[in-house]
Structure formats: C-alpha cells, structure tokens
Amino acid sequence: MSAELPTGAPVRRSVRGGAPRGATALRGGRLWRPTPYQAAGFVFWLGMTLAYWRVPQCCDAGQHAAVIERLRADLLHPHHPMADLPGSGSPYYSPYALAEGVFARLTGLGGWEVVRLAGPFNLVLLLTGLGRFVRTLTPRPWAPVLALGAMTLLWGTERVVWSGYPSLMAMTTSLGYPSTAATGLTFWAWALTAARARDIRRVRYVGPGGLRGFPGYAALGVLYGLVLLVHPITFVATATGVVALVAGLQRAWRPAVAARWALTCGFAVLTAAAWPYFDVFALLGNGSADPIHRGLYDDLAGRFWLALLPGLPALWLRARRHGRRDPLVLMFVLDCAVVAYGWVSGHYTYGRILGLTLVPPQVALAVELAAPRPWRTGRRVLGAVTAVAAGVGFCTVQAGAVVPRWLDPVGFAQPPDWPSYAWAARYIHPGEPVIADGYRARRSIAGYGVDLAAPTWPDPALDERERLRRQADVRAYLADGSTRAGRTAIARSYHVRWLLLTPRRRVPEEAVVVAWSGRTGEVLARVGTGPGAATR
C-alpha cells in the first residue's frame, strides 16, 4: 500500500502492465472490481436511504415542501413559501428548488413526495463528493471509507439534529434538504479545487481533473456560485475550504495562475448575481435568523468531543509533518475563526457551518488510520481511541437512525416522530390561510400548499417587523380573553378560513369543527365563508 501523498504532490494512477489472465482474457481486459469505497458507499447509500424513508418527515421538511408547492403552482412568479404574500426576494427559490419544482410539475408529485425522493439523490452527491475530495489528499484506498465512518459517527454524546450536519441521526431528517445537496456540491468543488491547485499537467492522476485551462476554472466558478445560491450559509464553509486548499496546495503563483483563480472568483460572482429570483448578496448582514441559531452554540463540547478527541491529534500530526500550510489544518483554523466570529458578533447563523467544521479533523483522522501496517505505537493508540469513540457515538446518539425500534434490544434514542397533516389538508384548498397553534402543525401544514396567517420562519422576502406583527395578531386571536369581534377582525385582515388547534386550545364559538386527528387530538375548524366553506 502506498504512503500518504505529500502536500502539493500529484496523485498518480498506477498502471500495471501484462496481459490479462484467465477468464477475463476472453474479453480482452481485466475483471472490474469495485474499490473499497465504492462497495462501502453503495451499502451505506442503500441503508441510509431506507432509514431516511422509514422516518416520518419532520422539522424543516414542511418548509421545503411548501417551496416546491409554490413553484409547482407558478415557476416564474411563486408567492411567499408560507403566506399569501409576494415571494420575490426569497432565498428559498434557489436553482435546487427550481429543479424540484420542475420535477414536481412534470411528474404531478406533491412537495412532500419530492422532498422524500430528493434524499437518495442528495446522498449520491454527498458520497461521491466526499470520496473524490479524500482521494485528492491521499491515494490510500481505505481513507475514503474511514472518512465516511468518521463523518457519520464521530460527533458527540449530546444529540444535535440540524440540517447540514452529516451525522447518521441528522441524515434521517435532512437528506432531502438543500443543505445536504450544498454539502455534496462543496465536496465536489473542493476536490476540483485541490486538483487544480497542484497545477498538474501531462500527468494521469486519481481525482476529478475535469476541464483543463481557463474553461475548467470558469466551470469551477459556476459550481461555487451554485453552492452560494443553493445554501448561502454553507457557502461560508465552502469558501474557507477554497482558501485553505489554494493557500496550502498552490505553489507556483505565476500571473497565469492568479488569472485562473481570479476567473473562478469572477464566474462565481456572476453566477450568483445573474439568478433572477433573489439577490443573494442582500443577505449579507441580515440578522433575522440569528435568534433561531443561538442554540447552535449550546454545549459545544458535549456535541462534538468525540470528533475532536482523536481528530485534533490527527491534525497536529499533519501540521508537524507538512507544516502550517497543510490544507486540512488551515481549513479547520479558518472554520473555527468563523464560528468564533458568529459567537462574538451575535450573528449566530454562522454557527451553521459547525457541521463542516468537523470535516478537517475527521478526514485527517481517516487519512492517518489508512496508513499501511505495521503501525507505530502512537498510531495504534490513535486507532484504539477512534474505535472506542465511534462505538460510544453510535450507541449514545447515532444508533437509532439505522436501528428501527422493533429491532432495538436496548432502547436507542430514535429520530423525531412527527404526525402527518394530510388529514387536515384534504379539506383546505391550496392558498387558503390558516391559523395554527401547534409547534408541529405550524411547521408542516404549509407543505401541502396551504398558507399561514403568520409565517414561522424569517424570510428576506417579508419584512421581519411585518412577520412579528402577524405573529402578535395570531397570539391575540388565540388568547383566552379574545372577543368574537376581535377575532373576526383579525380573520378578515388575513382572509383566514381555517383553524388548526391543539386539544388544549378552546375552539371559538363562531368556528365549525370539520375534522380531527385521532393521533394528536388536534381539530380543524372552519371560520368565515369562501371557497373553503365546502368540504371536499
């Protein structure tokens, strides 16, 4: 087995001579055999896809399903994802979402079904991108396999389920989200960047060479522009990775080299600026989502210590071996600086890159443990610590993602189990406003094409003061001391036709109960008149 690739050196493809033997000689070539990562990746893709489809869709899935529903209704001018308002300027209408909207229109599928089907596709992007990225750093065939294991198991002993975090547990809920697609595209972009940063010519090498010369650098810029449009906060980590890879691997800074990287940056900016649905650069300094992300900074040690325990020594070994310009070391330092800035400045949204912040130590650990044997004492200790950490992480947090409850002899923590609101959506026409008081109902019902009187999530397409005013009106409507006249005024102001209420909430006297859920006890009641007055 070959030794680790020195930083800045080409990754060469070994070509063995000799005539084919045995049965393969009848076909004039050798029998194709999958690499360890291809075999492990396929098994992981199949198992994770089944695990993702097993778990009821929850959390932000309703928001993404709502975006698809709006695009399915109107590709060119979709209205706000969750309210009867204009949607111009909403960053949810990305190229990724537009592709899903086109797919929904062509197939007739609804938003929930498209989000479900997007999971396996996003997972292919993620797995192939990770494999390509690791192969640009080392020729060791087992390094991508170990990187996949580290990325999905080595986190912490405190549960964190957030989109863009590629742990087993998080994947069961977020595989179909744009953040997962953006992470996969990021790995591909890093792999292409690393290949070009080495400035390799006339050499066959393992890795995605792609187009060479100026067209290849321009195509790479388009790819970075797409990541920025698909998930802007992921692009922050993507950009730090680019800086680390170029600074760590690029050696010959000739004018032509600088011009190529300038071309990449230019095409990334042009791609993002040309998108007609929203202005991604207007998001700079927008702090409307910061309060939601404050919780990302809670108990960082408990959430990530299993990754850092063996990962930091692996990074230290790389820094000692290759110097401070090692790309993984630089990437980790830059990501930590961004996360720290988010905490100090109060822009907690930058904490979303914590999922990719762990990638450098995880990949560094994988490369270190993929070294050929015999191992020295230090590497054997590192391997033992990693094995124990992976087992602890699996048993305490991650196991429930792939072990269904009926096969669980221990009682592992399971993914969220949210109810479906299809029973209520049967009675509500798309576009009709609803007042809902349940946490899960507010985050799910819009995925059926229904509007909310007060959107749940901040969106630059809607002034945050207007959203907060709407939420205050909804609270006033649902208050125990509200009057019929006050409720009627609020309902007319937002054209409300339906109420979706939890059992603890009293149904107003002017409302008529139409349906109820046997699982949650929630009731659907009709108020006012209009197209929704007649049940389907």
URDA-V99350 format. One record per backbone hydrogen bond with DSSP energy under -0.5 kcal/mol. NH is the residue of the N-H (numbers start at 1). CO is the residue of the C=O. If there is no record, write none. Layout:
# URDA-V99350
{{NH & CO} {NH & CO}}
This chain:
# URDA-V99350
{{9 & 6} {12 & 10} {13 & 204} {14 & 12} {16 & 14} {24 & 21} {25 & 21} {25 & 22} {26 & 23} {27 & 24} {28 & 25} {29 & 24} {39 & 35} {40 & 36} {41 & 37} {42 & 38} {43 & 39} {44 & 40} {45 & 41} {46 & 42} {47 & 43} {48 & 44} {49 & 45} {50 & 46} {51 & 47} {52 & 48} {53 & 49} {54 & 50} {55 & 51} {61 & 58} {62 & 59} {64 & 60} {65 & 61} {66 & 62} {67 & 63} {68 & 64} {69 & 65} {70 & 66} {71 & 67} {72 & 68} {73 & 69} {74 & 70} {80 & 85} {85 & 83} {87 & 78} {89 & 277} {90 & 87} {93 & 90} {94 & 92} {98 & 94} {99 & 95} {100 & 96} {101 & 97} {102 & 98} {103 & 99} {104 & 100} {105 & 101} {106 & 102} {107 & 103} {108 & 104} {114 & 110} {115 & 111} {116 & 112} {117 & 113} {118 & 114} {119 & 115} {119 & 116} {121 & 117} {122 & 118} {123 & 119} {124 & 120} {125 & 121} {126 & 122} {127 & 123} {128 & 124} {129 & 125} {130 & 126} {131 & 127} {132 & 128} {133 & 129} {134 & 130} {135 & 131} {136 & 132} {136 & 133} {137 & 134} {138 & 134} {143 & 140} {146 & 142} {147 & 143} {148 & 144} {149 & 145} {150 & 146} {151 & 147} {152 & 148} {153 & 149} {154 & 150} {155 & 153} {157 & 302} {158 & 302} {162 & 160} {165 & 162} {166 & 164} {167 & 165} {168 & 152} {171 & 167} {172 & 168} {173 & 170} {174 & 170} {175 & 171} {177 & 174} {180 & 177} {181 & 177} {182 & 178} {183 & 179} {184 & 180} {185 & 181} {186 & 182} {187 & 183} {188 & 184} {189 & 185} {190 & 186} {191 & 187} {192 & 188} {193 & 189} {194 & 190} {195 & 191} {196 & 192} {197 & 193} {198 & 194} {199 & 196} {200 & 195} {205 & 203} {206 & 11} {207 & 205} {209 & 207} {216 & 212} {217 & 213} {218 & 214} {219 & 215} {220 & 216} {221 & 217} {222 & 218} {223 & 219} {224 & 220} {225 & 221} {226 & 222} {227 & 223} {228 & 224} {229 & 225} {230 & 226} {231 & 227} {234 & 231} {235 & 231} {236 & 232} {236 & 233} {237 & 233} {238 & 234} {239 & 235} {240 & 236} {241 & 237} {242 & 238} {243 & 239} {244 & 240} {245 & 241} {246 & 242} {247 & 243} {248 & 244} {249 & 245} {250 & 246} {253 & 251} {254 & 252} {258 & 254} {259 & 255} {260 & 256} {261 & 257} {262 & 258} {263 & 259} {264 & 260} {265 & 261} {266 & 262} {267 & 263} {268 & 264} {269 & 265} {270 & 266} {271 & 267} {272 & 268} {273 & 269} {274 & 270} {275 & 272} {280 & 278} {282 & 279} {283 & 280} {284 & 281} {286 & 283} {287 & 285} {290 & 287} {293 & 289} {294 & 290} {294 & 291} {295 & 292} {296 & 293} {297 & 294} {298 & 295} {300 & 297} {303 & 299} {304 & 300} {305 & 301} {306 & 155} {307 & 155} {307 & 304} {308 & 304} {309 & 305} {310 & 306} {311 & 307} {312 & 308} {314 & 310} {315 & 311} {316 & 312} {317 & 313} {318 & 314} {319 & 315} {320 & 316} {321 & 317} {322 & 318} {323 & 318} {323 & 319} {326 & 323} {330 & 326} {331 & 327} {332 & 328} {333 & 329} {334 & 330} {335 & 331} {336 & 332} {337 & 333} {338 & 334} {339 & 335} {340 & 336} {341 & 337} {342 & 338} {343 & 339} {344 & 340} {345 & 341} {346 & 342} {348 & 346} {350 & 347} {351 & 348} {352 & 349} {353 & 350} {354 & 351} {355 & 352} {356 & 353} {357 & 353} {358 & 354} {359 & 356} {360 & 356} {362 & 358} {363 & 359} {364 & 360} {365 & 361} {366 & 362} {367 & 363} {368 & 364} {369 & 365} {370 & 366} {371 & 368} {380 & 376} {381 & 377} {382 & 378} {383 & 379} {384 & 380} {385 & 381} {386 & 382} {387 & 383} {388 & 384} {389 & 385} {390 & 386} {391 & 387} {392 & 388} {393 & 389} {394 & 390} {395 & 391} {396 & 392} {397 & 393} {398 & 393} {399 & 394} {401 & 398} {402 & 399} {403 & 399} {404 & 402} {407 & 404} {408 & 405} {409 & 407} {418 & 416} {424 & 421} {425 & 421} {426 & 422} {427 & 424} {428 & 424} {431 & 449} {432 & 429} {433 & 495} {434 & 451} {435 & 498} {436 & 434} {437 & 500} {438 & 500} {442 & 438} {443 & 439} {444 & 440} {444 & 441} {445 & 441} {447 & 444} {448 & 445} {449 & 446} {450 & 445} {451 & 432} {452 & 82} {453 & 434} {462 & 459} {466 & 463} {467 & 463} {468 & 464} {469 & 465} {470 & 466} {471 & 467} {472 & 468} {473 & 469} {474 & 470} {475 & 471} {476 & 472} {477 & 473} {478 & 474} {479 & 475} {482 & 479} {487 & 483} {488 & 484} {489 & 485} {490 & 486} {491 & 487} {492 & 488} {493 & 489} {494 & 490} {495 & 492} {496 & 491} {497 & 433} {498 & 433} {499 & 525} {500 & 435} {501 & 499} {501 & 523} {505 & 502} {511 & 508} {512 & 526} {513 & 511} {514 & 524} {515 & 524} {517 & 522} {518 & 516} {521 & 517} {523 & 501} {524 & 515} {525 & 499} {525 & 523} {526 & 512} {527 & 497} {533 & 530} {534 & 531} {535 & 533}}
